[in-house]
Amino acid sequence: MTKDSFTRVLVVWFLISLGIFFTGLLSGFYARNLVVALIVTAGLGLINALLWPLLSRLAHARYVITFGLSALLLNGIIIWLLSSFTSEIEASGWGLLLLPLNIALINTVVSGILTIDDDAAFYREVFKKMKERAKKAAE
């Protein structure tokens, strides 16, 4: 991971944590303080990284039917499960719907802004396609 990538991850993590913390002002989600929001963001990211391949495989067929909302629903369930393990956060009602939307919005906007001048994403896709073509040609 390069220094720029690491900086991007930290910025996105912090801004999502701020979003999580301030979402409590609008909905049924409450984090006691910003440190708790940072921990929730890290926990949610870790759970998503570990479980998401399996969960997305199970929910993949439903993506078309739900227009991708099943991913947000799964994140809401994960947030609810996280809140059941600690008293530092509370999640209920609209918070379970608004928080995943808020996280997705912040992640999309901030990641897009931070990678505006980043050509690495383009080159990764080009390299990936070249690798796939070479693999097909070898077969």
N, C-alpha and C positions, 0 to 999 in steps of 0.2 A: 504494500500500500504506500503510495507516494505521500509526500507532505501535504500537497494540495488536497488529495482525496481524504486524508485524515482530518484536515481542517474543515472540509465540507461536511463530513460525518458529524463532527462536533457542533458545527453551526446548526445543521438540521436537527440534531438531537436536542440542543438547547431550545431552539424555537418551537419544536413540537412540545417540549416540556412546558414552555410558557403557555402554549395553546391549551394543553391539558389542564394546567393550573387555572387559566382564565375561563375555560369552558364551564367550570363549576359556578361561575357567576350567572350563567345563562340557563343551566339545565340541572338535571338530577345527578350530576357527578361532582364530587368534592374531594380535593386533595388537601391535606392539612397545611402543607407549605410547599415551596418550590423544590426543596430537596426530595420530598416524597414524589412530586411530579417527575423529577429526573429519574428516580428509581423506577417508577411505574413505566416511564418511557423505555428505559433499559430493559426492564422485565418483559414488556410487550414486544420489543424488538427481538429479544432472545427467544421468547416463545414462538414468535412468528418465524424466526430463522430455523428453529428446530422442527416445529410442527407443520409449517406452511406447505412443504412439499406433499405431505400426506393429506392434509386437509384440502388442499387445492385439487388433488387427484380425485378425492371423494366428491367435491363440489363442482368439478369441472363441467359436468353435463348440465348442471343447473345454471351456469353462468349465462348461457344463451337465453334461458327462460326468464331469469331475474335481472338481465341486463347488467350483470356484475355486482348487483347488490348483495348477493350471497357472501361475497368476500367481506363486505362491511358488516354483515350480520355475524359472520364468524369472528371478526375482531370484537364486536360487541359482546359476544359470548366469552371470549378470552378476557376482556376487561371485567366482566361480571365475575368470572372465576378468580381473577386476581383480587378483586375487592372482597371476596368471601374469605380470603386467607389473612387479611390484615384489617385492623380498625383504622388505619391511617387514611384510607380512601373509602369512599362510599359511592356506589353506582346504582342507579335505578331509573326507571322510566325513560324520559327523553334523553337522559345522559348517555344511555347505552346506544342510542341511535345517533345523537349529535357528535359524540366524541370520536367515533371512527370516521365520520364525515369530516370533522375538523382536522383530524390527523392526516387524512388523505389530501385535503385541500392544502394544508401547510406544507406537507411533503412535496406535493406536485409543484407548487408555486416556488418554494425556496430552492428545491433541487433544479428546477428550470432556470431560475435566475443565476444560481451559482455555476451552472454549466453552459451558460450562453457562449462563452469563448472557448469552450473545451472541445477540441477536435478529437480527443481520445475516444469518445463514444462513437463517432463516425468511423474511425479507423478500426475499432473493435468489431463493428458490424461488417465492414469490408473484409477484415481478416477472417471472421467467422464464415462468411459466404465463400471466400476463397478456399478455406479449409474443407468445407462441405463439398465444393466442386472437385477438389483434388481427391477426396475420399471416394466420390462417385466415379471419377475417372479411373481410379485404381481398381475398382470393382469391375 
